[in-house]
Amino acid sequence: MSAPAAGHTPDATPEEDWAGWLPGQDWPAWVPDPTWRRVAVCAAHPDDEVLGVGGTLALLSGAGVEVELVAVTDGDASHPGSTVLSPAQLAVARVAESGHALRALCAGSTRTTRLGLPDGRVAEHEAGLGVALAAAFAGVDAVLTTWSGDGHPDHEAVGRAAVAAGARAGVPVWQYPVWTWHWAVPGDPRVPWERAHRVDLPPSVQDAKAAAIACFRTQVAPLGPDPADAVVLPPEFLAHSARPTEVLWT
């Protein structure tokens, strides 16, 4: 994970602001179609799938839906200049963390397709990504993907490619925010709240999601004392993923 794209406020919106606003939104509940058998979840980096829709993923798996994770990058650029892990070592660690997190969500049977695109440069490969996603979406009933306006260039490129591939395949695509909670503010006109749906998470699913997020040790804790090895996802950011709801929009 890296910082949001330029053009968005660098200041973090505290979770207290969202906690005072979200409960007042009369968004419809997101209810998966009971006929769904396979759902693809697209993640630009290892951890996006858990931060954004870890609870939703757990609910789908618990309902017997086959979840397929499409991991676009291996997240090797989260700590450029690290004195502890090389990019190749970081990629290995982050892939392993994703597997641990899926097991914490009781979704260990999730099949993962790794595309291996360069972390931080997904937009340069968007055309090829679209082709790969079209193949990955063959036979699925729905797609969950990072939002095309999320404020991180990789998230946005994955969102655009997934929406286009889903449209060609005639498959519904739902987008989930990750960095949006950091740079946006309640009622922000840049965010399509009018298309939002909420996913209510039972306490057991909230606990499983918290355990899954904790699996991403390379992101939630420093790799070492050097500034290049600093924590990527501090507690104030993780607070956005500790809510009893998740949000999806079309």
Backbone hydrogen bonds in HBPLUS format (Angstrom, degrees):
<---DONOR---> <-ACCEPTOR-->    atom                        ^
c    i                          cat <-CA-CA->   ^        H-A-AA   ^      H-
h    n   atom  resd res      DA  || num        DHA   H-A  angle D-A-AA Bond
n    s   type  num  typ     dist DA aas  dist angle  dist       angle   num
A0005-ALA N   A0151-GLY O   2.12 MM 146  5.01 165.8  1.13 167.2 172.5     1
A0013-THR N   A0182-HIS O   2.97 MM 169  5.38 144.2  2.10 131.8 143.2     2
A0017-ASP N   A0014-PRO O   2.99 MM   3  5.64 140.3  2.15 114.7 123.6     3
A0019-ALA N   A0015-GLU O   2.78 MM   4  6.02 158.3  1.83 157.0 164.2     4
A0020-GLY N   A0016-GLU O   3.16 MM   4  6.29 136.3  2.36 137.3 146.1     5
A0021-TRP N   A0018-TRP O   3.01 MM   3  5.08 145.3  2.14 101.2 111.9     6
A0022-LEU N   A0018-TRP O   2.81 MM   4  5.68 174.2  1.82 162.8 164.3     7
A0024-GLY N   A0021-TRP O   3.11 MM   3  5.70 146.8  2.23 116.7 125.9     8
A0025-GLN N   A0022-LEU O   3.03 MM   3  5.49 170.3  2.03 122.3 124.5     9
A0198-ARG N   A0028-PRO O   2.98 MM 170  6.32 156.6  2.04 147.2 154.5    10
A0030-TRP N   A0198-ARG O   2.68 MM 168  5.54 161.6  1.71 157.2 154.6    11
A0036-TRP N   A0033-ASP O   3.00 MM   3  5.59 167.1  2.02 121.9 126.1    12
A0066-GLU N   A0037-ARG O   2.77 MM  29  5.89 161.7  1.81 150.2 147.7    13
A0141-ASP N   A0038-ARG O   2.75 MM 103  5.56 172.2  1.76 150.8 153.5    14
A0039-VAL N   A0066-GLU O   2.91 MM  27  6.32 155.0  1.97 157.3 162.8    15
A0068-GLU N   A0039-VAL O   2.87 MM  29  6.19 159.9  1.91 154.1 157.6    16
A0040-ALA N   A0142-ALA O   3.04 MM 102  6.47 160.0  2.08 156.9 155.9    17
A0144-LEU N   A0040-ALA O   2.80 MM 104  6.25 156.0  1.86 158.3 166.4    18
A0041-VAL N   A0068-GLU O   2.81 MM  27  6.09 159.2  1.86 151.1 155.5    19
A0070-VAL N   A0041-VAL O   2.82 MM  29  5.99 167.3  1.83 148.5 151.3    20
A0042-CYS N   A0144-LEU O   2.73 MM 102  6.12 166.7  1.75 163.4 166.2    21
A0043-ALA N   A0070-VAL O   2.99 MM  27  6.23 164.3  2.01 159.7 158.2    22
A0072-VAL N   A0043-ALA O   2.92 MM  29  6.12 171.1  1.93 170.4 172.9    23
A0073-THR N   A0044-ALA O   3.14 MM  29  5.82 130.3  2.40 124.5 137.0    24
A0048-ASP N   A0045-HIS O   3.10 MM   3  5.71 162.0  2.13 134.9 140.5    25
A0050-VAL N   A0047-ASP O   3.11 MM   3  5.25 129.3  2.38 100.1 113.2    26
A0051-LEU N   A0047-ASP O   2.86 MM   4  6.02 178.9  1.86 168.8 168.9    27
A0052-GLY N   A0048-ASP O   2.96 MM   4  5.82 165.3  1.98 148.3 152.8    28
A0053-VAL N   A0049-GLU O   3.16 MM   4  5.55 145.3  2.29 117.0 127.1    29
A0054-GLY N   A0050-VAL O   3.00 MM   4  3.77 136.3  2.20 119.5 113.9    30
A0057-LEU N   A0053-VAL O   2.80 MM   4  5.98 159.6  1.84 155.0 160.7    31
A0058-ALA N   A0054-GLY O   3.01 MM   4  6.23 154.5  2.07 142.5 149.1    32
A0059-LEU N   A0055-GLY O   2.92 MM   4  6.20 155.9  1.98 148.8 155.5    33
A0060-LEU N   A0056-THR O   2.89 MM   4  6.14 160.7  1.93 152.3 157.3    34
A0061-SER N   A0057-LEU O   2.96 MM   4  6.17 167.6  1.97 151.3 154.8    35
A0062-GLY N   A0058-ALA O   2.86 MM   4  5.99 157.1  1.91 146.2 153.2    36
A0063-ALA N   A0059-LEU O   3.01 MM   4  6.19 131.0  2.26 138.2 150.3    37
A0063-ALA N   A0060-LEU O   3.07 MM   3  5.12 133.4  2.29  96.5 109.6    38
A0065-VAL N   A0060-LEU O   3.00 MM   5  5.30 155.8  2.06 156.7 148.8    39
A0064-GLY N   A0061-SER O   3.02 MM   3  5.21 160.3  2.06 109.0 113.5    40
A0069-LEU N   A0111-ARG O   2.83 MM  42  6.14 142.9  1.96 149.9 160.5    41
A0113-THR N   A0069-LEU O   2.78 MM  44  6.20 161.9  1.82 166.3 172.7    42
A0071-ALA N   A0113-THR O   2.84 MM  42  6.03 148.3  1.94 150.3 160.6    43
A0115-LEU N   A0071-ALA O   2.89 MM  44  6.21 166.7  1.91 160.0 163.4    44
A0117-LEU N   A0072-VAL O   2.88 MM  45  5.88 155.8  1.94 168.4 160.3    45
A0082-SER N   A0079-HIS O   3.11 MM   3  5.45 143.2  2.25 142.3 135.9    46
A0090-LEU N   A0086-SER O   2.82 MM   4  6.04 157.2  1.87 158.6 165.9    47
A0091-ALA N   A0087-PRO O   2.93 MM   4  6.14 154.9  2.00 147.3 153.4    48
A0092-VAL N   A0088-ALA O   3.18 MM   4  6.46 159.2  2.22 145.2 149.8    49
A0093-ALA N   A0089-GLN O   2.99 MM   4  6.25 160.1  2.03 147.7 153.3    50
A0094-ARG N   A0090-LEU O   2.86 MM   4  6.07 161.2  1.89 154.4 159.3    51
A0095-VAL N   A0091-ALA O   2.99 MM   4  6.12 159.2  2.03 151.4 156.6    52
A0096-ALA N   A0092-VAL O   3.10 MM   4  6.28 159.2  2.14 145.7 151.4    53
A0097-GLU N   A0093-ALA O   2.91 MM   4  6.18 153.1  1.98 146.1 154.1    54
A0098-SER N   A0094-ARG O   3.02 MM   4  6.24 153.6  2.09 145.7 151.6    55
A0099-GLY N   A0095-VAL O   3.20 MM   4  6.55 153.2  2.27 145.0 151.5    56
A0100-HIS N   A0096-ALA O   3.01 MM   4  6.35 158.6  2.06 152.4 158.1    57
A0101-ALA N   A0097-GLU O   2.87 MM   4  6.08 157.1  1.92 150.3 157.0    58
A0102-LEU N   A0098-SER O   2.99 MM   4  6.24 156.1  2.05 148.3 153.8    59
A0103-ARG N   A0099-GLY O   3.16 MM   4  6.44 154.3  2.23 145.5 152.0    60
A0104-ALA N   A0100-HIS O   2.97 MM   4  6.30 147.9  2.08 145.3 154.8    61
A0105-LEU N   A0101-ALA O   3.05 MM   4  6.37 136.3  2.25 142.7 154.3    62
A0105-LEU N   A0102-LEU O   3.17 MM   3  5.07 129.4  2.44  91.9 105.1    63
A0107-ALA N   A0102-LEU O   2.75 MM   5  4.98 158.3  1.79 160.6 156.2    64
A0106-CYS N   A0103-ARG O   2.95 MM   3  4.89 158.2  2.00 105.5 110.4    65
A0110-THR N   A0107-ALA O   3.03 MM   3  5.66 163.5  2.06 122.5 125.3    66
A0121-ARG N   A0118-PRO O   3.05 MM   3  5.47 161.8  2.09 134.2 135.3    67
A0124-GLU N   A0121-ARG O   3.18 MM   3  5.64 142.4  2.33 108.6 118.0    68
A0125-HIS N   A0122-VAL O   2.83 MM   3  5.38 156.7  1.89 118.2 126.1    69
A0126-GLU N   A0123-ALA O   3.38 MM   3  4.96 159.7  2.42 107.5 104.0    70
A0129-LEU N   A0125-HIS O   2.89 MM   4  6.08 150.8  1.98 151.4 161.1    71
A0130-GLY N   A0126-GLU O   2.92 MM   4  6.15 152.4  2.00 147.2 153.0    72
A0131-VAL N   A0127-ALA O   3.30 MM   4  6.70 150.9  2.39 144.1 150.9    73
A0132-ALA N   A0128-GLY O   3.00 MM   4  6.30 160.5  2.04 150.2 155.4    74
A0133-LEU N   A0129-LEU O   2.81 MM   4  6.03 158.3  1.85 156.2 162.2    75
A0134-ALA N   A0130-GLY O   2.97 MM   4  6.10 153.9  2.04 142.5 149.7    76
A0135-ALA N   A0131-VAL O   3.20 MM   4  6.51 151.2  2.29 143.9 150.5    77
A0136-ALA N   A0132-ALA O   2.97 MM   4  6.26 152.8  2.05 142.8 151.1    78
A0137-PHE N   A0133-LEU O   2.80 MM   4  5.97 140.6  1.96 150.8 160.5    79
A0138-ALA N   A0135-ALA O   3.31 MM   3  5.47 162.5  2.34 104.6 109.7    80
A0140-VAL N   A0137-PHE O   3.06 MM   3  5.41 173.1  2.07 128.8 129.5    81
A0143-VAL N   A0172-PRO O   2.95 MM  29  6.29 145.9  2.07 156.9 165.5    82
A0174-TRP N   A0143-VAL O   2.77 MM  31  6.08 169.3  1.79 159.4 161.8    83
A0145-THR N   A0174-TRP O   2.86 MM  29  6.33 149.5  1.95 153.3 162.2    84
A0176-TYR N   A0145-THR O   2.74 MM  31  6.04 149.7  1.83 151.9 160.5    85
A0147-TRP N   A0176-TYR O   3.03 MM  29  5.27 134.0  2.25 141.1 135.1    86
A0150-ASP N   A0147-TRP O   3.25 MM   3  5.17 158.1  2.30 117.6 114.2    87
A0156-GLU N   A0152-HIS O   2.95 MM   4  6.18 162.3  1.98 162.3 168.0    88
A0157-ALA N   A0153-PRO O   2.99 MM   4  6.11 158.0  2.04 143.5 149.2    89
A0158-VAL N   A0154-ASP O   2.99 MM   4  6.17 164.4  2.01 153.6 157.5    90
A0159-GLY N   A0155-HIS O   2.92 MM   4  6.12 157.6  1.97 145.8 152.6    91
A0160-ARG N   A0156-GLU O   2.91 MM   4  6.15 165.2  1.94 152.7 155.9    92
A0161-ALA N   A0157-ALA O   3.00 MM   4  6.14 169.6  2.01 150.2 153.4    93
A0162-ALA N   A0158-VAL O   2.86 MM   4  5.95 157.5  1.91 149.8 156.4    94
A0163-VAL N   A0159-GLY O   2.95 MM   4  6.08 162.6  1.98 152.0 156.4    95
A0164-ALA N   A0160-ARG O   3.04 MM   4  6.24 164.7  2.06 151.2 155.4    96
A0165-ALA N   A0161-ALA O   2.89 MM   4  6.04 161.9  1.93 147.2 152.8    97
A0166-GLY N   A0162-ALA O   2.80 MM   4  5.86 157.0  1.85 147.1 154.0    98
A0167-ALA N   A0163-VAL O   2.95 MM   4  6.09 153.0  2.02 144.3 151.4    99
A0168-ARG N   A0164-ALA O   3.08 MM   4  6.35 157.2  2.13 147.2 152.7   100
A0169-ALA N   A0165-ALA O   3.05 MM   4  6.25 145.4  2.17 141.2 150.7   101
A0170-GLY N   A0166-GLY O   2.84 MM   4  5.88 113.7  2.29 137.9 154.6   102
A0171-VAL N   A0166-GLY O   2.86 MM   5  4.89 164.0  1.88 145.9 147.1   103
A0170-GLY N   A0167-ALA O   3.23 MM   3  5.01 147.5  2.34  93.4 102.9   104
A0175-GLN N   A0249-TRP O   2.67 MM  74  5.33 173.9  1.67 164.9 162.6   105
A0249-TRP N   A0175-GLN O   2.96 MM  74  5.33 152.1  2.04 144.7 153.7   106
A0182-HIS N   A0179-TRP O   2.82 MM   3  5.26 147.9  1.92 114.8 125.3   107
A0183-TRP N   A0179-TRP O   3.34 MM   4  6.80 152.4  2.42 155.7 162.7   108
A0184-ALA N   A0180-THR O   2.85 MM   4  5.46 160.7  1.89 153.8 159.4   109
A0188-ASP N   A0185-VAL O   2.85 MM   3  5.20 143.5  1.99 150.5 146.3   110
A0191-VAL N   A0188-ASP O   3.17 MM   3  5.78 167.6  2.19 119.9 123.2   111
A0193-TRP N   A0191-VAL O   2.84 MM   2  5.70 138.0  2.02 107.7  95.0   112
A0195-ARG N   A0192-PRO O   3.01 MM   3  5.72 164.8  2.03 120.6 125.6   113
A0196-ALA N   A0193-TRP O   3.00 MM   3  5.01 167.0  2.02 112.0 114.5   114
A0197-HIS N   A0248-LEU O   2.72 MM  51  5.31 144.3  1.84 162.0 173.2   115
A0248-LEU N   A0197-HIS O   3.00 MM  51  5.31 162.4  2.04 149.2 154.6   116
A0199-VAL N   A0246-GLU O   2.80 MM  47  4.98 152.4  1.88 146.2 146.9   117
A0246-GLU N   A0199-VAL O   2.92 MM  47  4.98 144.5  2.05 132.9 144.3   118
A0201-LEU N   A0244-PRO O   2.81 MM  43  5.17 167.1  1.83 155.7 151.3   119
A0205-VAL N   A0202-PRO O   2.97 MM   3  5.33 125.5  2.27 109.1 123.0   120
A0206-GLN N   A0202-PRO O   2.98 MM   4  6.34 156.1  2.04 155.8 163.6   121
A0207-ASP N   A0203-PRO O   2.94 MM   4  6.20 157.3  1.99 151.0 156.3   122
A0208-ALA N   A0204-SER O   3.05 MM   4  6.27 152.9  2.13 137.2 144.6   123
A0209-LYS N   A0205-VAL O   2.87 MM   4  6.08 155.5  1.93 149.7 156.1   124
A0210-ALA N   A0206-GLN O   2.97 MM   4  6.23 157.9  2.02 148.1 153.9   125
A0211-ALA N   A0207-ASP O   3.00 MM   4  6.27 156.6  2.05 147.7 153.9   126
A0212-ALA N   A0208-ALA O   2.92 MM   4  6.14 148.2  2.02 142.9 152.1   127
A0213-ILE N   A0209-LYS O   2.90 MM   4  6.17 160.1  1.94 155.2 159.5   128
A0214-ALA N   A0210-ALA O   3.10 MM   4  6.30 154.9  2.17 144.0 150.6   129
A0215-CYS N   A0212-ALA O   3.03 MM   3  5.25 146.0  2.15 102.3 112.7   130
A0216-PHE N   A0213-ILE O   3.06 MM   3  5.76 161.7  2.10 119.4 124.4   131
A0217-ARG N   A0215-CYS O   2.91 MM   2  5.56 135.8  2.11 103.2  90.7   132
A0219-GLN N   A0216-PHE O   2.98 MM   3  5.56 153.4  2.05 115.3 123.6   133
A0220-VAL N   A0216-PHE O   3.05 MM   4  6.24 155.3  2.11 156.7 164.6   134
A0221-ALA N   A0217-ARG O   3.27 MM   4  5.62 135.1  2.48 139.5 141.8   135
A0232-VAL N   A0219-GLN O   3.14 MM  13  5.03 138.8  2.31 129.9 141.7   136
A0233-LEU N   A0219-GLN O   2.86 MM  14  5.61 168.4  1.87 156.1 152.4   137
A0223-LEU N   A0229-ASP O   2.78 MM   6  4.91 148.9  1.88 145.9 153.4   138
A0229-ASP N   A0226-ASP O   2.80 MM   3  5.32 159.2  1.84 119.9 127.1   139
A0230-ALA N   A0227-PRO O   3.27 MM   3  5.22 153.5  2.34 113.6 110.6   140
A0237-PHE N   A0234-PRO O   2.97 MM   3  5.48 136.3  2.17 114.3 125.9   141
A0238-LEU N   A0234-PRO O   3.06 MM   4  6.37 163.7  2.09 155.2 160.4   142
A0239-ALA N   A0235-PRO O   2.94 MM   4  6.06 134.5  2.15 145.4 155.8   143
A0240-HIS N   A0237-PHE O   3.10 MM   3  5.86 154.1  2.17 118.8 124.5   144
A0241-SER N   A0238-LEU O   2.92 MM   3  5.38 147.9  2.02 111.9 121.4   145
A0242-ALA N   A0239-ALA O   3.20 MM   3  5.16 166.1  2.22 105.0 108.3   146
